[in-house]
Amino acid sequence: MNSFENFLNNIILLGVIQGIITTILLFRIKANQKANKLLAWIILLISLACLNLFFLETLQNTSTLFEILEAIIPLVIIMPIGPLIYFYIKTILNPDFKINQSKRKHFYSTILDFAPNIVVVFYIILGFLGFINNTTFDLGNFIYYYNKFVDIPRWLSLTIYLWFTYKLISNHKSDVTNEVFTKWTKNFTLGFTIFSIIWFFHLVPYLIPSLSNILLSNLGWYPVYIPLIILVYWLGINGYIISFKTYKKNSKSLLINDEVVAKTIEILNNLMKDDKLYLNGSLQLKDIVKQTNIPQKTISAVLNQHFNSSFNEFVNTYRIEEFKKRLLSDNKEKFTITGIAFECGFNSQATFQRVFKANTKLSPSQFRKMHLKT
């Protein structure tokens, strides 16, 4: 390894460290939590992929133990990045957006990243048990060739989701209150688009046998991973700044006069108390907007500034109160906890359990036992 390669490897290692630190910071920021967590996952996955390259370049002549660990522990997890980018932008543009069970199917393709590691683990176990002779199995070559050809769906996934993201941004109606967000989403998507183009021009000769060895011997993977490290720094710094900048901006720019606030609160409470809209498990903020003609940004601002909650959190408060009321009714013992929760508007047992515990500091079963005794 020459001094220039050593310098590039040090840059990659520093970027990995920076990425891990940024990931931790983003997970801890309270402002724009949902968006920051998605961004944190993007940065973490990129950092792990870069760490893998660092190990490959600096620990080439190590023992078979490292080769086995490399084959067992997945560091190159690329397939989720495309969906994470799309959902991150969607969360930025619509803070009430939530990744529910149906949207998790976008991450099923992640199995392509874990498949070689699963195969290797089974191969080692079968060899240890004596069913096969694993001494002839070249772990390094298997991982290398698998990753070589799975890079095609990885690149396609990133590119397709970037296209979805561009369509999402273009269809979004911008306004002055989220101008900072809109600008950031465009720059964010552009940054990944530039990387996707760089990756494409490296990927094509890499997949051609006659050019692959020439490419790797002269340039290696640095043309791809150095831009990734630049992305890690850029995403981390800007994402961290944007979180606070937009939070402060929105706190000031979305101040609404007291008359509008009072009227909005009255309408929202009436819709919940009188019309019991919270019983609708598929209720969304856009449904309230259609029914009341109150702008979405106004409702979100009122809920944020005067209830310190999102729309979903506001609705779930009514659902929890309804659940308590039904649980303590005369025929309470005829229904299961999950059955009552679904009747109250929850459409996910996991969500209900989480929201209930956050609201009461007790699990539903503990709450029920406590009140059955009285």
VODRENVO-884816 format. One record per residue (C-alpha): residue in three letters; x, y, z. Coordinates in nm, 3 decimals, m for minus. Each point is the difference from the previous one (the first is absolute). Example, Ala and Ser with C-alpha at 12.3 -4.5 7.8 and 13.67 -1.06 7.14 Angstrom:
% residues 2
rest	px	py	pz
ALA	1.230	m0.450	0.780
SER	0.137	0.344	m0.066
***
This chain:
% residues 374
rest	px	py	pz
MET	0.000	0.000	0.000
ASN	0.149	0.334	m0.106
SER	m0.017	0.323	0.200
PHE	m0.286	0.142	m0.209
GLU	m0.215	m0.308	0.056
ASN	0.084	0.017	0.368
PHE	m0.112	0.364	0.002
LEU	m0.331	m0.092	m0.169
ASN	m0.058	m0.282	0.248
ASN	0.055	0.240	0.288
ILE	m0.253	0.239	m0.156
ILE	m0.249	m0.285	m0.021
LEU	0.061	m0.103	0.361
LEU	m0.044	0.357	0.124
GLY	m0.321	0.025	m0.202
VAL	m0.127	m0.322	0.157
ILE	0.070	0.133	0.349
GLN	m0.169	0.329	m0.090
GLY	m0.300	m0.192	m0.138
ILE	m0.042	m0.205	0.318
ILE	0.026	0.310	0.220
THR	m0.253	0.184	m0.219
THR	m0.235	m0.299	0.014
ILE	0.003	0.007	0.381
LEU	m0.059	0.377	0.006
LEU	m0.290	m0.020	m0.245
PHE	m0.167	m0.274	0.205
ARG	0.022	0.225	0.307
ILE	m0.141	0.320	m0.154
LYS	m0.359	0.058	0.111
ALA	m0.094	0.244	m0.278
ASN	m0.130	m0.175	m0.315
GLN	0.060	m0.339	0.160
LYS	m0.156	m0.221	m0.268
ALA	0.193	0.164	m0.283
ASN	0.326	0.001	0.196
LYS	m0.025	m0.371	0.076
LEU	m0.043	m0.081	m0.369
LEU	0.297	0.222	m0.088
ALA	0.202	m0.166	0.276
TRP	m0.068	m0.344	m0.151
ILE	0.107	0.123	m0.344
ILE	0.329	0.135	0.137
LEU	0.061	m0.312	0.210
LEU	m0.048	m0.239	m0.294
ILE	0.233	0.207	m0.219
SER	0.257	0.009	0.280
LEU	m0.011	m0.378	0.047
ALA	0.051	m0.056	m0.374
CYS	0.302	0.233	0.012
LEU	0.132	m0.184	0.307
ASN	m0.020	m0.324	m0.199
LEU	0.221	0.149	m0.273
PHE	0.245	0.125	0.264
PHE	0.032	m0.353	0.139
LEU	0.043	m0.150	m0.347
GLU	0.273	0.247	m0.093
THR	0.194	m0.003	0.328
LEU	m0.048	m0.359	0.126
GLN	0.057	m0.192	m0.322
ASN	0.266	m0.234	0.130
THR	m0.162	m0.101	0.325
SER	m0.102	m0.342	0.125
THR	m0.288	m0.215	m0.113
LEU	m0.184	0.110	0.316
PHE	m0.044	0.351	m0.140
GLU	m0.123	m0.146	m0.329
ILE	m0.262	m0.201	0.188
LEU	m0.110	0.298	0.210
GLU	m0.025	0.212	m0.315
ALA	m0.218	m0.267	m0.160
ILE	m0.226	m0.035	0.307
ILE	m0.045	0.364	0.105
PRO	m0.175	0.211	m0.266
LEU	0.143	0.349	m0.041
VAL	m0.111	0.074	m0.356
ILE	m0.374	0.061	0.046
ILE	m0.101	0.215	m0.296
MET	m0.352	m0.104	m0.103
PRO	m0.180	0.194	0.279
ILE	0.168	0.331	m0.093
GLY	m0.235	0.073	m0.293
PRO	m0.320	m0.044	0.204
LEU	0.155	0.190	0.294
ILE	0.076	0.296	m0.230
TYR	m0.358	m0.001	m0.130
PHE	m0.158	m0.024	0.344
TYR	0.240	0.258	0.145
ILE	m0.108	0.256	m0.260
LYS	m0.365	m0.095	0.050
THR	0.036	0.056	0.375
ILE	0.172	0.334	m0.057
LEU	m0.283	0.118	m0.225
ASN	m0.275	m0.152	0.216
PRO	0.091	m0.027	0.371
ASP	m0.311	m0.210	0.066
PHE	0.112	m0.271	m0.242
LYS	0.060	m0.334	0.166
ILE	0.160	m0.322	m0.127
ASN	m0.274	m0.251	0.078
GLN	m0.006	m0.374	m0.052
SER	m0.100	0.022	m0.367
LYS	0.291	0.231	m0.084
ARG	0.256	m0.234	0.155
LYS	m0.022	m0.218	m0.311
HIS	0.235	0.253	m0.162
PHE	0.276	m0.144	0.219
TYR	m0.056	m0.368	m0.087
SER	0.272	0.020	m0.265
THR	0.253	0.038	0.284
ILE	0.015	m0.380	m0.001
LEU	0.229	0.034	m0.304
ASP	0.260	0.164	0.225
PHE	m0.025	m0.270	0.267
ALA	m0.031	m0.302	m0.231
PRO	0.374	m0.077	m0.040
ASN	0.059	0.025	0.374
ILE	m0.291	m0.235	0.068
VAL	0.136	m0.248	m0.257
VAL	0.346	0.014	0.156
VAL	m0.137	m0.056	0.353
PHE	m0.196	m0.307	m0.114
TYR	0.303	m0.127	m0.192
ILE	0.223	0.032	0.307
ILE	m0.258	m0.169	0.225
LEU	m0.045	m0.290	m0.244
GLY	0.378	m0.033	m0.029
PHE	0.041	0.004	0.378
LEU	m0.263	m0.274	0.031
GLY	0.183	m0.205	m0.262
PHE	m0.268	0.003	m0.269
ILE	0.224	0.173	m0.256
ASN	0.369	0.068	m0.048
ASN	0.030	0.377	0.038
THR	0.375	0.011	m0.054
THR	m0.055	0.037	m0.373
PHE	m0.234	0.297	0.039
ASP	0.171	0.333	m0.072
LEU	m0.188	0.250	0.219
GLY	0.179	0.302	m0.141
ASN	m0.077	m0.084	m0.362
PHE	m0.360	m0.088	0.076
ILE	m0.065	0.337	0.171
TYR	0.193	0.185	m0.271
TYR	m0.192	m0.145	m0.296
TYR	m0.335	0.021	0.177
ASN	0.051	0.369	0.082
LYS	0.124	0.063	m0.352
PHE	m0.324	m0.107	m0.164
VAL	m0.238	0.113	0.275
ASP	0.137	0.351	m0.055
ILE	m0.231	0.015	m0.305
PRO	m0.327	m0.018	0.202
ARG	0.161	0.221	0.265
TRP	0.068	0.273	m0.256
LEU	m0.342	m0.045	m0.159
SER	m0.171	0.024	0.339
LEU	0.178	0.325	0.086
THR	m0.073	0.150	m0.343
ILE	m0.368	m0.101	m0.004
TYR	m0.063	0.142	0.348
LEU	0.180	0.320	m0.096
TRP	m0.243	0.028	m0.290
PHE	m0.293	m0.050	0.240
THR	0.152	0.265	0.226
TYR	0.031	0.252	m0.283
LYS	m0.367	m0.058	m0.090
LEU	m0.095	0.044	0.366
ILE	0.183	0.333	0.023
SER	m0.140	0.127	m0.331
ASN	m0.357	m0.083	0.106
HIS	0.041	0.166	0.338
LYS	m0.155	0.343	0.033
SER	0.266	0.220	0.154
ASP	m0.069	0.301	0.218
VAL	0.214	0.255	0.180
THR	m0.029	m0.176	0.335
ASN	0.187	m0.308	m0.121
GLU	0.226	0.166	m0.257
VAL	0.310	m0.114	0.189
PHE	m0.129	m0.357	0.003
THR	m0.079	0.009	m0.372
LYS	0.344	0.129	m0.092
TRP	0.165	m0.264	0.217
THR	m0.205	m0.283	m0.154
LYS	0.107	0.106	m0.350
ASN	0.369	0.027	0.094
PHE	m0.018	m0.328	0.191
THR	m0.147	m0.186	m0.299
LEU	0.244	0.166	m0.239
GLY	0.293	m0.113	0.215
PHE	m0.108	m0.363	m0.023
THR	m0.074	0.035	m0.370
ILE	0.357	0.116	m0.065
PHE	0.126	m0.298	0.199
SER	m0.228	m0.234	m0.198
ILE	0.152	0.127	m0.326
ILE	0.356	m0.045	0.134
TRP	m0.087	m0.352	0.114
PHE	m0.146	m0.083	m0.344
PHE	0.320	0.100	m0.184
HIS	0.201	m0.217	0.240
LEU	m0.247	m0.288	m0.002
VAL	m0.013	m0.054	m0.379
PRO	0.374	m0.072	m0.052
TYR	0.005	m0.190	0.331
LEU	m0.256	m0.247	m0.137
ILE	0.189	m0.052	m0.328
PRO	0.260	m0.277	0.060
SER	0.259	0.147	m0.238
LEU	m0.014	0.340	0.173
SER	m0.066	m0.100	0.360
ASN	0.359	m0.090	0.094
ILE	0.140	0.311	m0.171
LEU	m0.248	0.221	0.183
LEU	0.061	m0.149	0.343
SER	0.379	m0.019	m0.034
ASN	0.024	0.366	m0.103
LEU	m0.282	0.171	0.186
GLY	m0.144	m0.258	0.237
TRP	m0.328	0.097	0.165
TYR	0.121	0.346	0.099
PRO	m0.197	0.183	m0.276
VAL	m0.319	m0.131	0.165
TYR	0.089	0.008	0.368
ILE	0.169	0.340	0.017
PRO	m0.324	0.166	m0.127
LEU	m0.186	m0.207	0.259
ILE	0.221	0.139	0.275
ILE	m0.062	0.351	m0.133
LEU	m0.373	m0.079	0.018
VAL	0.038	m0.112	0.362
TYR	0.159	0.333	0.099
TRP	m0.243	0.206	m0.207
LEU	m0.313	m0.183	0.117
GLY	0.106	0.002	0.363
ILE	0.091	0.367	0.021
ASN	m0.294	0.128	m0.204
GLY	m0.252	m0.241	0.150
TYR	0.105	0.104	0.349
ILE	m0.021	0.372	m0.084
ILE	m0.330	m0.033	m0.188
SER	m0.160	m0.173	0.300
PHE	0.048	0.304	0.220
LYS	m0.022	0.269	m0.266
THR	m0.338	m0.114	m0.129
TYR	m0.128	m0.071	0.349
LYS	0.075	0.357	0.109
LYS	m0.126	0.143	m0.328
ASN	m0.328	m0.186	0.020
SER	m0.046	0.096	0.365
LYS	0.016	0.365	m0.103
SER	m0.158	m0.002	m0.346
LEU	m0.299	m0.217	0.094
LEU	m0.118	0.220	0.284
ILE	m0.376	0.033	m0.043
ASN	m0.226	0.263	0.154
ASP	m0.197	m0.100	0.308
GLU	m0.338	0.013	m0.173
VAL	0.105	m0.256	m0.266
VAL	0.161	m0.218	0.266
ALA	m0.311	0.000	0.219
LYS	m0.227	m0.074	m0.297
THR	0.224	m0.282	m0.125
ILE	0.021	m0.160	0.345
GLU	m0.378	0.022	0.038
ILE	m0.061	m0.164	m0.338
LEU	0.253	m0.277	0.062
ASN	m0.139	m0.079	0.344
ASN	m0.357	m0.003	m0.134
LEU	0.097	m0.239	m0.279
MET	0.151	m0.231	0.257
LYS	m0.252	0.032	0.285
ASP	m0.325	0.038	m0.194
ASP	0.068	m0.176	m0.331
LYS	0.246	m0.249	0.151
LEU	0.212	0.001	m0.315
TYR	0.281	m0.167	0.196
LEU	m0.193	m0.327	m0.023
ASN	0.093	m0.009	m0.369
GLY	0.319	m0.205	m0.010
SER	0.104	0.147	m0.335
LEU	m0.054	0.366	0.100
GLN	0.267	0.233	m0.142
LEU	0.070	0.370	0.025
LYS	m0.108	0.052	m0.362
ASP	m0.348	m0.128	0.096
ILE	m0.031	0.275	0.261
VAL	0.123	0.257	m0.251
LYS	m0.269	m0.104	m0.248
GLN	m0.273	0.010	0.262
THR	0.093	0.332	0.162
ASN	0.178	0.190	m0.281
ILE	0.265	0.095	0.255
PRO	0.349	m0.005	m0.163
GLN	0.213	m0.297	0.097
LYS	0.286	0.224	0.112
THR	m0.237	0.185	0.237
ILE	m0.123	m0.321	0.162
SER	0.355	m0.134	0.034
ALA	0.124	0.331	0.146
VAL	m0.284	0.017	0.255
LEU	0.059	m0.359	0.110
ASN	0.377	0.052	0.022
GLN	m0.007	0.331	0.182
HIS	m0.301	m0.047	0.227
PHE	m0.017	m0.376	0.055
ASN	0.367	m0.081	m0.060
SER	m0.106	m0.294	m0.214
SER	m0.044	m0.115	m0.357
PHE	m0.340	m0.075	m0.151
ASN	0.035	m0.374	0.066
GLU	0.096	0.061	0.362
PHE	m0.299	0.233	0.045
VAL	m0.244	m0.256	m0.142
ASN	0.154	m0.285	0.199
THR	m0.061	0.194	0.323
TYR	m0.375	m0.023	m0.066
ARG	0.032	m0.365	m0.095
ILE	0.174	m0.078	0.329
GLU	m0.271	0.178	0.200
GLU	m0.268	m0.191	m0.191
PHE	0.184	m0.324	0.069
LYS	0.012	0.073	0.375
LYS	m0.372	0.080	0.001
ARG	m0.093	m0.322	m0.179
LEU	0.239	m0.207	0.209
LEU	m0.172	0.118	0.318
SER	m0.354	m0.047	m0.132
ASP	m0.235	m0.262	0.145
ASN	0.064	m0.254	m0.276
LYS	0.375	0.053	m0.002
GLU	0.084	m0.365	0.067
LYS	m0.172	m0.116	m0.321
PHE	0.265	0.156	m0.226
THR	0.372	m0.046	m0.046
ILE	0.237	0.293	0.039
THR	0.089	m0.015	m0.370
GLY	m0.366	m0.013	m0.099
ILE	m0.080	0.312	0.202
ALA	0.306	0.179	m0.139
PHE	m0.107	m0.069	m0.359
GLU	m0.353	0.122	0.079
CYS	0.154	0.325	0.124
GLY	0.175	0.073	m0.330
PHE	0.337	m0.171	0.035
ASN	0.089	m0.221	m0.296
SER	0.324	m0.139	0.139
GLN	0.047	m0.184	0.327
ALA	0.366	0.109	0.022
THR	m0.094	0.367	m0.046
PHE	m0.274	m0.028	0.261
GLN	0.233	m0.161	0.255
ARG	0.265	0.268	m0.056
VAL	m0.242	0.294	0.014
PHE	m0.185	m0.135	0.303
LYS	0.318	m0.051	0.201
ALA	0.125	0.348	m0.092
ASN	m0.334	0.146	0.113
THR	m0.052	m0.193	0.324
LYS	0.347	m0.134	0.090
LEU	m0.170	m0.342	0.021
SER	m0.058	m0.281	m0.243
PRO	m0.368	m0.059	m0.093
SER	m0.007	m0.326	0.198
GLN	0.147	0.172	0.308
PHE	m0.258	0.278	m0.031
ARG	m0.280	m0.255	m0.030
LYS	0.113	m0.200	0.304
MET	0.032	0.317	0.205
HIS	m0.359	0.103	m0.073
LEU	m0.148	m0.348	0.030
LYS	0.118	m0.006	0.361
THR	m0.181	0.325	0.086
***
